[in-house]
Every structure is written in structure tokens, then in C-alpha cells.
Amino acid sequence: MSFLISSLSGVIRSAPRLSALLAVAGAGGLSFILFSGPHGETRDLQKVLIERHPQGMRSCMLLRSGAGIDFREWSNKRFWMQSSPWTTPTAHPFLFHAGPADEAPSDLVTDLTQRGVLERHVVPVTFKTSGATKEAVFYTTSRNNQDFSYTLRQPGRLFDGYIPIATLAYPEQVSKKGEEERDEPLLLHPYLISEVDGVCVGLTLRRIVDIRHPEHDPTGREIITATAVYRSDGPKDWMRTPVFRRMAGTFAGLEAGAEVRHHLIYRKGTDGLTLFAEQPEG
């Protein structure tokens, strides 16, 4: 299985500046080493930036295929799963991959599992018509692991479509007469599912520079532009392996200590200073 990868920063660079600025991945408490410029104003810009990214800034490569939920092998069958920490109605699993257990995972999934980056869980599955049982397998990250970015799914919402992870609400109501079910089983889904959609490198904020005061933006609001200078924390060891490079790609320009610059746009309004947008420069 091959991965079609696109650098998040590359995607943002290719779009018009203002329309793409808000797409930068953020996650985790920003630390800082040195800020330049007028102290009062720089502190204000710093505070707003930290509030926007309370768990830190990251640069992520998007995984356009390979990660996520894939039960196409059972697409024409109605089935439900045994209650587990990843399938109950109160669950919020963080999934790298989920699918039938007898379907071989990708080399990347296998490698990350062997390295302890992912955990493998087996969940029994029951099929409605035949009553036959099989197994599903879930490969999970640690909760909200900042080495990954996620797409948040809410099963049952029309815009998300059908998500084939569910448990049986009333097992006692499922009975058979020949090959037909007397009762349509009621299935309950986890209330949230976070699917991995990217792999990330952390950025540490060093300083804010080039603070400028253009007059107004097109809406008439006063704006301030500046540049945030970050230092890359560098890829983890498992992101440097041959299997990762072959299937996912490389973090070009993000080796440990590399400088990363983001263009910032702040707005001034009656409610104070807000960070309107942020975009990698270059």
C-alpha cells in the first residue's frame, strides 16, 4: 500500500496567502527563548500566539491514504463489534488504522507497531445474516499523540457517512428464523473517532521579528503583521527509517535545529488583539 503524501506547509504555500493562513497545524504549549522588538508590544503578540496554540506548534505531512478505517472487504455485510474501549458508545479511539484482522497491514503499520508507536487490538465481530464471527483489528496511537494530526469524526452525522464501528445495543433482541433476522439490530457507535491524517514535527518558538503596522485590511480593521521564528525539534527516530521514508516521505528542511519562519497577521478590534492568520514563509 503506498502513501500519497503532501507537506502541509507546501499545500499552504501554493494557496493565496490570506485564504490559506488558518490551515497551519497547531497543537501544544509554545515555548520561547528570545523575543525582539518593543517589549510591551512583543509580549502582547507572544501572548496571543501562545493562546492560539496552547499545546505548541507543529509542521505536518499529510497522509492522503493508508491511515484510517477500511472495512471495504465487508462492505456488503451488516455486522457489529464486541464492546471494547474502542467501540463502546462512550469511546473516543485515536486510530491509525482499523480493518479486518485477516487483512495484512501495510509495512508502515507493521513497523510502527513493532516499535511501540502503535498498539494493536483485536475485537470480535458478528455478522447479522449468518451469525458467523470474525475479528477486526485496531491500531491506535496514544491519546492525542502530538506526533500525529487527526481528523475528528462524529459517527451518525450525515456528512460523515456510515462508519462501520458499532456495538449491539440490545443483544437479547437479536433472534433468527431461518436465514432472516426477526428484529433489525440497533447499533451504537463511539461518540467520537480521531483518525490519523498526518505525521508531525514539533516547532519551538524562538522570537517574533519584523513587526509592521499597515494601515487597515480590506474590511477596514487595523492590522499588525510580524514573523514568528521557530526552531524545528526534528523528526523522531521512527520517522527516519527506510520504511517510513519509502511509504510516507521525509521532512525536508525540518531537521533538528532548522529555522522555520511563519508570517503572522494580527487584527486590532474592540475586543483586543487577535491572531487572524498564520502561514509558513517561502
Protein Blocks (a to p, Z undefined) as FASTA:
>chain_A
ZZddddfklmmmmpcfklmmmmpccedjdddfbdgdjfklmmmmmmmmmmmmmnopcddd
ddfbhiacdfklmmmbccdddddfklgmkbccddfbdcdfklccdfklmmmmmnomaccd
ddddddfklopacddddddddehiakbccddddehiaklopafbdcdfblmlpccehjbc
fbdcdddddfbdcddfbdcdddddfbdchiacdfbdfkopacdddddddddebjafklmg
mklmmmnopcehiaghiacdddddddddfkopadfbdcdeZZ
